[in-house]
Amino acid sequence: MSVEEKFDSAKDQVVGKAKEVEGKVTGDKAREAEGKAQGVRGKVKDAVADVKDAVKNAVDDFKEDSKKDSNQ
């Protein structure tokens, strides 16, 4: 996961939590829901980045194994 992706997902989680708390304090259910949604979006971005990294690693491993097999 790149630094930009980490920052972006963390920003969404933090800003989402702030909006959620603001909504709870002010009794604004829409703002609270908006905050929860933004927090979830940040978590989803984390998960997607983790999957991208796992796929990239798997592809890289496959390429390495293929090179070793072809050299034998």
N, C-alpha and C positions, 0 to 999 in steps of 0.2 A: 504494500500500500504506500503510495507516494505521500510525501509530507502535505501536499495540497489536499489530497483526499482525506487524510487524517484531520487536518484543520477544518475542512468543510463539514465533515460529519460531526466533529466535536462542537463546532459553532452551532449547528442545527440542534444538537442535544442541549447545549447550555441555554441558547435563546429560547428553545421550546420550553424548557423547565421554568425559565423566568416568566414567560407568558402564562404558563399553567398556574404558577403561584400567584401572579397578578390577577388572573381570572378568579381564583379561589378567594383571594383577599377582597376583591371588589364585588364578588358575586356575579361576575360576568361569565356565564356559562359558555358563550361563544368563544371568548378569549381563552378560557381554560381548555376548551376542545381544540382550538387552534394550536395552543402550546403543546398539548399531548400529541397532536398529529405531527408537528414539526420535530418533536423529540423522537417519535417513531421513525420519521424520515431519516434522521441522523443515524439511528441504529441500523436501518435497512442499508444505508450507504456503506456502513462498516461491514455488514454481512456480504454485500455485493463485492466490495473490494477484497474481502477474504477469499471469496470464491474465485475471483479473477486471479488472485495470487496462487491459489491452489492449482487451478487449471494451467497457469503458466509454468509452475514447477513441474507438474505432471508431463507437460509437453517437453520441457527441457530434459527431464529424466528420460523420456522416451527417445529423444534425439541422441542423448549420450549412449543409451543402450544400443540403439541402432548402429551408431558409429563403431562401437566395440564389436558388435556381431559381424559387421561387414569387414572388419580388419582381421578377423580370425580365419 
